[in-house]
Amino acid sequence: MSLSSLLRHMGRPPLRIVLWDGEEIYGSDDPPIASIRIHDRRTLWKLLCNPEVQFGDGYSAGRIEVEGDLVALIESLFKATGQSTRHNPRAALLPDWYRSLSSFVLGKLQRNSIRGSRKNIHYHYDLGNDFYKLWLDSQLVYTCAYFPTPADSLEQAQIAKMDHVCRKLQLQPGETVVEAGCGWGALALHMARYYGVSVKAFNISREQISYARQRAREENLSGKVEFIEDDYRNLSGRFDVFASVGMLEHVGREHYEELGNVMDRCLGDSGRGFLHFIGRDSELPLNAWARKRIFPGAYPPTLGQVMKIFEPRNLSVLDVENLRLHYAKTLEHWLERFERSADLVEYMFDRDFVRAWRLYLAGSVAGFRTGWLQLFQVTFARSACNEIAWTRAHLYQTTERELSVNSSVMHHQSRS
């Protein structure tokens, strides 16, 4: 495949490619959004053989440079490729057989077995808390925020997200909650502090669990929240509520039955639950470069695939919300903060690491802006549960406590 035919397969995106000898190739007649500079023939050959993986590897190593807005460039690629394959499925960037074989091989290498999941999670989440502190919010919430208004800060939006989740679950004082995949513990601590529930939170990231336990001790919440370093499949006991925010992407569709069985055995006859996850509109694997270099074992499911978790187990879906533009905005905040700390990140790791994570964050912004990726929140309950909101009004009523917290956050940010 030549470079010109590759651009045609990609839907003729408006970009300029500059080769090492100065030759220029244009994707379309429209003014280019950005330029891609390829520094040597070997990099070009690799790119033509496997564009999904080799663009990311070449960019990370500095053999491919982007001149212009990286996010806008990736957006244009997603839009052009998406339109091209919708009109002509045979015009996909990689043949179906190659994509299927690559996905199969990666799936075998990155299996989300109990042992494999620990290895996959360690690869991404145990890079060091100091790294994540550079660009996440002050509570280290590494999932989509919720912006009641676009002007809200990242800190305000993450607090609003946690309240949004708690409202959807209609938590009541004295109830018991189990959280599968708790990150650095912010949601579990928020539930206990402000909604009066007891939480058991499971996670297999050692660094995250250690941080969460320390926070619980410092905030005198150890008696209300127990952080357990273990796989969700080993969860036992009965609870009023099951919650999972940002874990389903790491379960793997071949393990949905296991997750469904866990939910089934831990929820009481009138139990309810919540899943928050990155998804897709069609059944496609995650970008191969992201699976290899950033998120091993990850898979964003469709709503149809997730319904198979609920339907055989007497679990009724109550509400589905798509917050993809909220995730795009969350990622814009993360990318901006990451760029401000890029020199320090390079000192902690190296230049290739900085470029890889810049590409990952920028690509994620573009993915959610264009609808290439979705962010679903699904609230569900046992069929016998009648503790269901009559309307959605309760989701949008701001309490005095939330006003006070927002005021405190704004005051702290203004002093900073």
C-alpha positions, 0 to 999 in steps of 0.5 A: 500500500502506498501513502496516497492509497493509505490516505484514500482508505482513511477517507482523505483527511485534510492533512499534509505529510512531509517525508524526510526528503522534503516530498509533500503528500496532501490528504485532500484539496482542503487546507490541512489541519496539521502536518505529519513529518516522517523522518525516515524510510523505515518508519514510513514502511512500518506505518504502511504495514500497520498504521494503527500501531506504528503511528503511535510507536513512531510518534512516541519515539520522535520518528514521526512529528506532528506540526499543529494541533494534535487533538484536531489532527486525530479528530480529523482522522477519526471523522474521515475514517469513520465516514469512509468505512460507513459508506464502504466497509471494505475501505477499513484501514486494516482488513477484518482478518488482520484486525481479528487476528491481532485482537485475538493474539493481544487477547491471549497475551493480555487475558483478564484472568485473576493473574492477568488482570493484576498484571494489566492493572499494574502496568497502567495504574502502578506507575506511581501516585506522584505521576498521577498527582501531577495532572489529576484533580486533588482527590485523584479521580481517574474517571469522567467528571460531571460538569453542571456548567462548562465553567466548573473546575475539574475539582468541582466537576469530580465532586459533582460526578460523585454526587451524581452517582450517589443520587442515581443510587439514592443512597440512604444512611445505614446501607451497605455498598460494595464498590468493584474497582475503587481507584484511589478511593475518592468515591467510597470515602465520599459515599461514607462521609456525605451519605452515611453508608458503609463501603467495602471497596475492592481493587488490585492496584497496590499503590491505589489501595495503599493511598486509599487506606491512608486517606481513610485513616487521616479522615477518620473513615476507616470504620466506615470504609474498608479498602480490600486489595483483591480481585472483584471475582473474590467478592463475597457477602450481601449488600444493598448496593453494587457500584463500579466506576471505570472498571468494566473496561478492564473486565474483558467481554469474555468475563462478563458472565463472571461479573454478572454472577458476582453482582447476582450473588452480592445483591439482596432481593431489592438491591440496586447498582450502577455501572460507569464505563467507556463504551462504543456504538459498535463492536470494535476492539480498542485501538491496538496501539493503546492496548499494547502501550497504555491499557493492556487488556482493555475493551470498551463494550457496546450497550448491547454487550453490557445488557447480557450482564443484566438480562439473565439475572433478574436485574432491570435497567432503570436509567442510561445516560451518555456523558461522552462530552463530559469525558472530552472536557475532563480529558481536556483538563487532564491534557492541559495539566499534563502538558504543564508538567511535561518536563517533570514527567520526562525527568521521572520517566523519559521523553518517549513516555511523555510523547506516548501519554500525550498521544493517549490523552489527545487521542482520547479527547478526540475519541469522545469529541467525535463519538468514536468513544462513549461514556455510559452510566447505567443504573439498575436494580432487582425487579422487585426493587420499588425504591425507584425515583419517580422523576429525575428531579432529584439528580439536579437539586443542589444541597446546602452541603454541595454549595458549601463544598463548591465554595470551599473548592473555589476559595482554595483554587483562588488562593492557589 
